[in-house]
Amino acid sequence: MAGCYRADLGDVDEPFFDAFTIVTRHPTGEGEGAVPYLPDSFFAFTSLSTVCNIRRFDAIWFAHFSRNQRIQGCPNTYTAKPQNYFHITGAEASADQREGASLYDADWTYVYNTDIARDCNGTTGGCSPTKLRNIRQMVAAHEFAELFQVNECVPWPDKYHDDRNAWCGERGGDCTYQHPEPEPEPGYSTEWCLMRVYTPPPIQDMDMRADGINRLDAYDLRMGDPLCGDGRGAIRRRRDPQ
Ligand SMILES: [Zn+2]
């Protein structure tokens, strides 16, 4: 559809398959139409009142939203009842220039096209259509992992993120990568976990976002956040809510 952005779920299975979790698009394509135009300023995640507005918008727009608990300090808003539907929206840009944003207790994710293109230009050798597609897919996968609240005991601003390597990203693992552009050259042999990101990102972070390898680490998949110590913060240990 002209003038609309689609979030790219093309490779979203890669990290979640490792957790024995399957991500599928709605079989009938339900809800894949356009959404109303909203200015960049609508998406300013550092402002509480803006997040309240996004919560209200999604509660109205999202067919599978059902009210759970009233949210204090955010008039006329509710958390979502836990279920197996996530609401993902492709969009142009956010006011705070992030590639994506998610809120686990509302089940929504936004993926921002312009912010992704900017970061793609910062990769070694510059952007390419393949890298752009890879970053879009990486952002969708990364944001989904936030909806599973991986690494949930880490304090803000690192909550739901971690600085470990991917489970296959230790030296000698099979997540090794060579820069393909402008011509093959040495890359790196330690792939970071999908949830390791830096703001602002150094070039190696940009390169990893664009390399087409999207893997979580063993803590986010199975063992749980070491700071929790009880298995919380791992996708595989979450109970199916339905
Ligand atoms: Zn994140």
Boltz pocket constraint, residues with backbone or C-beta under 6 A from the ligand:
constraints:
  - pocket:
      binder: B
      contacts: [[A, 100], [A, 142], [A, 143], [A, 146], [A, 160], [A, 161], [A, 197]]
      max_distance: 6.0
